[in-house]
Amino acid sequence: MFQHHSCWGFSAGSLTRYDETAVATNWQKKLTPEQFYVTREKGTELPFSGIYLNNTEPGMYHCVCCNVPLFSSEKKYDSGTGWPSFSEAYGTCGRNESNTNIMKRPDNSLGSTSTEVLCKQCDAHLGHVFDDGPRPSGQRFCINSVALSFKPSSGQ
């Protein structure tokens, strides 16, 4: 029986790539000031302020900038840290994240080394990932609500 979370034949990538030069000049027009601050200027929303912090509806969290799927509600959990937390990105297969729409980058801006999480499609800053998450991944993706748009599962 085929499961929709199978690792075979999955592609989270989009067939269309964004023209970076055309899109880059429009972010301030397309996004709210808070969305722009977080996603384009690497800001952080205040803890416990995000609209998706306590969301328990089934569905998919997408990039607010380019709309690619990033995290499934199935991997969301309450970390108690004040931001929506996920144990893995959508499209992860075991420890392989090559079919996801996220990328990780070292970040030294907070005074200590942490790992920034960005959208692979449009380079939007989403949040950070830490190694204190639940098993089996052990990861905690700490993501800003304003960097996400939520689409409930159809038929729910």
N, C-alpha and C positions, 0 to 999 in steps of 0.2 A: 504494500500500500504506500502510495506517495504522500509524503508529508510536505506541507508548504514551507517548512523551515529547513528543508534539505540543503546540503552544501553543494550539490551537483547542479550545474547549469544555472546557478543564480547570478544575476547581475543587477546590482543596485545602481549602476551608472546610468547616466542619461545618454541618449544618442546624439543630443545636441549640446554643443559646448557654447558657453557664453563668450561673446566678444568683449574681452576685459576693458578695452578702451571705451567702448560705447556704454557699457554698464557702469563703469567706475564713476562717471560724471553724474549719474542719475541717482546714486544711493541716497543723497540728502533729500531728493524729491520723493523717492519711493518709500522711505522709512520715516517713522516717527522720530523725534529727537532722541528719545531713550533707546530705541532700536538702533539708531545710527551710532550713538555713543558706545553701546555694548559691542555690536557686531563689527563696526568699521574702525572704532578707536580703542578697542580692547578694554572697554569699561566693564563694570560689574554692577548688577542691580543690588539693592539692599537685601540682606537676608530676610527671609519670611515675608517678602513683599510680592513675589511672583505669582501670576495668575494660575500657573500650572503646578505649583508646589503641592497642593492637596488634591489635584485631579486624579481620580481613580477610574475614569471611564476607559473602556477598551478602545484602542485606536493607535494612530501613528503620529509621531512628532516629526515635523518637517522643518527645514531651514526657512526662517522668516524672509530671507533675502532671495533665495533661488528656488525654494519649494521642493528640494530633493528630500526623500525620507531619511531620517537620521536615527531615531530611537523608537522602539516599539513599547507600548504600555506594558507588555508582558515582562519587560526587563526593568520597569520602574519600581522603586522602593523608597520607603521613608528612611532617610539616613539621619534625620534630626539635625542636619546642618543648616537648613534654611533655604536650600535650593533644590529644584527637582534633581533626583539622582537616579542613575541607571547603571546596571551591572555590566552591560555591554551594548555596543552599537548595533543597529539593524544591519543584518548581512554578515555578522561575525560567524565564523565556522571554527569551533574550538578556540584556538588562540590566534587564528588567522583573520585579520581585519582587512585583507586586500579587497574584498567585495563590499566594503562599507563606503559610506559617503563622508567619512571623517578622516582627518589626519592629525597626528600628534607632533608637537614641536616643543623643544625645551624652552622654558620661560624663566628668566632671571629677574624680571621686573619687580617681583614681590619681596626682594631681599634674600630669598632662598630659591633654590632650584625647584621648579615645579614643571608640570607638563601641560601645555596649552592644548585645547581641543578646537580644531577648526573644521569648517565645511570644506571638503575636498573639491567641490564644484566651484565655489565662489570666494573661498578664503575668508569667510565670515568667522569672527571669533565667537565661539559658543560657550566656553567655560574652561574647566580644567579637569584632569583625571588624576586620581590618587590611588595608591595601592592598599587601601584599607576597606575595600568593598567586600560584599558577600561571596562565598564560594559558589560555583567553581572558579569564576574569573578572578576574584580577588580585587576587582577594579571598582572604583566609584567615580562615574562620570558625573561631575557636579556642573550642571548646565543652567544658564540663565534663561528664565521663562521668556524674556523679551526677544531672545534669539530664535525662539521656536514658534511654529504655528501648529495647532493640534487638529487632526481630522479624525473624528470618531469612526469606528469600524462600521461599515455599511450593514444594514439589517439588524442592528442592535436596538 
